[in-house]
Amino acid sequence: MATLGPGAENAELDGSLSPAGGGQPFWGLNDAGQSPNQGPLFATDPWDTFWLGTRQLPGECELQPGQIASIEINKKKGKGLDGARLTITGYDPLQFSVTCQIATPAQWAELQDIVDVYWTIPGKTRNISQVVVSVFHPGLAWLKIYSAIISGISPPVDGKVEGTKMVTFRFQENTVPSKKKATATAGPPAEDPRRPASADLQNGTPSPPESNPDNMSTSGPPYTPINGAS
């Protein structure tokens, strides 16, 4: 992407960045009303990007998890019994923040336009579907999180680099409640081949690794070549 010189960039944005144009002015302008900052509109490293709906946030973005994605578990211990009965009660949606650091008038104009489009303050009776937005970041996609609600946006504050500003978006993961389906019988889930068989775990302490001939070698786990070739 070609980098615009500060003069051309500001000439193009002068109208939209005035109070009469609906936007807020850029910071750190020189006596000629221009900014010396230059840079691409969007980051190229996927881990420095964030998508809100169909729009990529400008500048450099950083994902900041407020908590980990977790399953809610109720633990009940019976009187006079060892151990406890575990019951899964649901899923605790993730809360996270995304900080966007910008440095140029073009990035500031783009960010203001995105906020104008996606930031809404709903009434008490507003349907949740009217404020849910799609989101994308590699760290969220890894956890299959693609939908959230914008719960807050901070005013711009000084960034990590001189001349930059940072804006933080707070999100609440959106999950669709699933209806419980009653079943007559339900067998145990299929065993994960990477885990010890549940029967072995229930029948006492497993045998030590040294007793297994396959573990006697120091050359790593047994290797079976493709097609049985040696």
C-alpha positions as CSV (number, residue, x, y, z in Angstrom):
1,M,0.0,0.0,0.0
2,A,1.4,3.4,-1.0
3,T,2.0,5.8,1.9
4,L,0.4,9.2,1.4
5,G,2.5,12.3,2.3
6,P,1.2,14.3,5.2
7,G,0.1,17.1,3.0
8,A,-2.0,15.1,0.7
9,E,-3.5,13.0,3.5
10,N,-4.6,16.1,5.4
11,A,-5.9,17.9,2.4
12,E,-8.2,15.0,1.7
13,L,-9.4,14.7,5.3
14,D,-9.8,18.4,6.2
15,G,-13.5,18.5,5.6
16,S,-14.4,15.3,7.5
17,L,-12.2,16.0,10.5
18,S,-13.8,19.4,11.4
19,P,-16.6,19.6,13.9
20,A,-18.9,20.7,11.1
21,G,-18.1,17.6,9.2
22,G,-19.2,15.3,12.0
23,G,-15.7,14.1,13.0
24,Q,-13.2,15.2,15.7
25,P,-9.9,16.9,14.7
26,F,-6.6,15.0,14.7
27,W,-4.0,15.7,17.4
28,G,-0.5,17.0,17.2
29,L,-0.9,19.1,14.1
30,N,1.8,21.6,13.2
31,D,1.4,25.3,12.5
32,A,0.3,24.4,9.0
33,G,-2.5,22.2,10.3
34,Q,-0.7,19.0,9.1
35,S,0.4,15.8,10.9
36,P,4.0,14.5,10.4
37,N,2.8,10.9,11.1
38,Q,2.8,8.4,8.3
39,G,1.9,4.8,8.0
40,P,-0.4,2.2,6.4
41,L,-4.1,2.4,7.1
42,F,-4.2,-1.2,8.3
43,A,-1.8,-3.6,9.9
44,T,-0.7,-6.6,7.8
45,D,0.2,-9.2,10.5
46,P,-3.0,-11.1,11.2
47,W,-2.3,-11.1,14.9
48,D,-2.2,-7.3,14.9
49,T,-5.6,-7.0,13.1
50,F,-9.2,-7.1,14.3
51,W,-12.4,-7.3,12.3
52,L,-15.6,-5.8,13.5
53,G,-18.5,-6.8,11.3
54,T,-17.3,-6.2,7.8
55,R,-14.7,-3.6,8.8
56,Q,-11.1,-4.0,9.8
57,L,-10.0,-1.7,12.6
58,P,-7.2,0.6,11.5
59,G,-3.7,0.8,12.9
60,E,-2.3,-1.9,15.2
61,C,-4.7,-4.0,17.3
62,E,-4.0,-6.0,20.4
63,L,-6.4,-8.6,21.9
64,Q,-6.5,-8.6,25.7
65,P,-8.6,-11.4,27.3
66,G,-10.3,-10.3,30.4
67,Q,-10.9,-13.9,31.5
68,I,-10.5,-17.4,30.0
69,A,-13.3,-19.2,28.2
70,S,-14.6,-21.6,30.8
71,I,-17.3,-24.2,31.6
72,E,-19.3,-23.7,34.8
73,I,-19.1,-26.7,37.1
74,N,-21.1,-27.3,40.3
75,K,-19.2,-29.4,42.8
76,K,-21.2,-31.2,45.5
77,K,-19.6,-33.3,48.2
78,G,-21.8,-36.0,49.9
79,K,-21.7,-36.2,53.6
80,G,-19.2,-38.9,54.8
81,L,-18.1,-39.6,51.2
82,D,-14.7,-39.1,49.6
83,G,-14.6,-37.1,46.4
84,A,-17.4,-34.9,45.0
85,R,-20.2,-35.1,42.4
86,L,-19.5,-32.8,39.5
87,T,-22.3,-31.3,37.4
88,I,-21.8,-29.1,34.3
89,T,-24.2,-26.2,34.7
90,G,-23.3,-24.3,31.6
91,Y,-20.8,-22.1,29.7
92,D,-19.4,-18.8,31.0
93,P,-19.1,-16.5,28.0
94,L,-15.7,-14.8,27.5
95,Q,-15.1,-11.1,28.2
96,F,-12.3,-9.5,26.2
97,S,-10.9,-6.2,25.1
98,V,-9.2,-5.0,21.9
99,T,-6.9,-2.0,21.9
100,C,-6.4,-0.1,18.7
101,Q,-3.4,2.1,18.4
102,I,-3.5,4.7,15.6
103,A,-1.1,7.4,14.4
104,T,-2.4,9.0,11.2
105,P,-5.4,11.2,10.3
106,A,-6.6,8.5,7.9
107,Q,-6.6,5.9,10.7
108,W,-8.4,8.3,13.0
109,A,-11.1,9.1,10.4
110,E,-11.6,5.4,9.7
111,L,-11.9,4.5,13.3
112,Q,-14.5,7.3,13.9
113,D,-16.6,6.0,11.0
114,I,-16.5,2.4,12.4
115,V,-17.6,3.6,15.8
116,D,-20.4,5.7,14.2
117,V,-21.6,2.5,12.5
118,Y,-21.3,-0.1,15.2
119,W,-21.5,1.6,18.6
120,T,-25.1,1.8,19.8
121,I,-26.6,2.4,23.2
122,P,-29.7,0.1,23.3
123,G,-32.8,0.6,25.4
124,K,-33.9,-2.0,28.0
125,T,-36.3,-3.6,25.6
126,R,-34.0,-3.8,22.6
127,N,-33.5,-7.3,21.2
128,I,-30.0,-8.7,21.7
129,S,-29.8,-9.5,18.0
130,Q,-29.8,-5.8,17.2
131,V,-26.5,-5.2,19.0
132,V,-24.6,-8.4,18.3
133,V,-21.7,-8.1,15.8
134,S,-19.4,-10.5,14.2
135,V,-15.8,-10.4,15.3
136,F,-12.6,-12.0,14.0
137,H,-9.1,-12.3,15.5
138,P,-6.9,-15.4,15.3
139,G,-6.8,-15.8,19.0
140,L,-10.7,-15.8,19.2
141,A,-11.1,-18.0,16.1
142,W,-8.9,-20.6,17.8
143,L,-11.6,-20.8,20.5
144,K,-14.5,-20.6,17.9
145,I,-15.6,-17.2,19.1
146,Y,-17.0,-15.2,16.2
147,S,-19.9,-13.2,17.8
148,A,-19.9,-10.6,20.5
149,I,-21.6,-7.4,21.9
150,I,-19.6,-4.2,22.2
151,S,-20.1,-3.4,25.9
152,G,-17.9,-0.3,26.0
153,I,-15.4,2.0,24.2
154,S,-12.8,4.2,25.8
155,P,-11.9,7.8,24.8
156,P,-8.6,8.0,23.0
157,V,-5.6,8.1,25.3
158,D,-1.9,8.5,24.6
159,G,-0.4,5.4,23.0
160,K,2.8,3.4,23.6
161,V,4.6,5.4,20.9
162,E,4.9,9.2,20.9
163,G,2.3,10.8,18.7
164,T,-0.1,7.8,18.8
165,K,-3.5,7.3,20.5
166,M,-5.1,4.2,21.7
167,V,-8.8,3.3,21.8
168,T,-10.0,0.2,23.7
169,F,-13.2,-1.7,22.8
170,R,-14.7,-4.0,25.5
171,F,-16.7,-7.1,24.3
172,Q,-18.9,-9.7,25.8
173,E,-19.0,-13.0,23.9
174,N,-22.4,-13.8,22.5
175,T,-23.6,-17.4,22.8
176,V,-26.9,-18.8,21.7
177,P,-28.5,-20.9,24.5
178,S,-29.3,-24.4,23.4
179,K,-32.5,-26.2,24.4
180,K,-32.1,-29.3,26.5
181,K,-33.2,-32.5,24.8
182,A,-34.3,-35.4,26.9
183,T,-32.9,-38.8,25.9
184,A,-34.1,-42.2,27.1
185,T,-30.6,-43.6,27.3
186,A,-27.2,-42.1,26.8
187,G,-24.0,-44.0,26.6
188,P,-20.6,-42.6,27.6
189,P,-18.8,-40.5,25.0
190,A,-16.2,-42.1,22.7
191,E,-12.8,-42.4,24.3
192,D,-10.2,-40.0,23.1
193,P,-7.3,-42.2,21.9
194,R,-4.8,-39.7,23.4
195,R,-6.1,-40.3,26.9
196,P,-5.9,-43.4,29.2
197,A,-8.9,-45.6,29.0
198,S,-11.5,-44.6,31.6
199,A,-11.6,-48.3,32.8
200,D,-7.9,-48.1,33.6
201,L,-8.4,-45.0,35.6
202,Q,-11.3,-46.5,37.6
203,N,-9.4,-49.8,38.5
204,G,-6.6,-48.3,40.5
205,T,-3.2,-46.9,39.9
206,P,-1.9,-47.5,36.3
207,S,1.3,-49.5,35.8
208,P,4.5,-47.4,35.9
209,P,5.9,-46.5,32.4
210,E,9.0,-48.7,33.0
211,S,6.9,-51.9,33.0
212,N,5.8,-51.3,29.4
213,P,8.4,-52.6,26.9
214,D,7.5,-49.9,24.4
215,N,8.8,-47.3,26.9
216,M,12.1,-48.9,27.6
217,S,13.8,-47.2,24.6
218,T,15.3,-43.7,24.8
219,S,14.6,-43.1,21.1
220,G,11.1,-41.8,21.6
221,P,7.7,-43.4,21.1
222,P,7.4,-46.4,18.7
223,Y,7.2,-45.4,15.1
224,T,5.2,-47.3,12.5
225,P,6.3,-46.4,8.9
226,I,3.7,-45.8,6.2
227,N,2.6,-49.1,4.4
228,G,4.5,-51.0,7.1
229,A,7.9,-50.4,5.5
230,S,10.9,-50.6,7.8
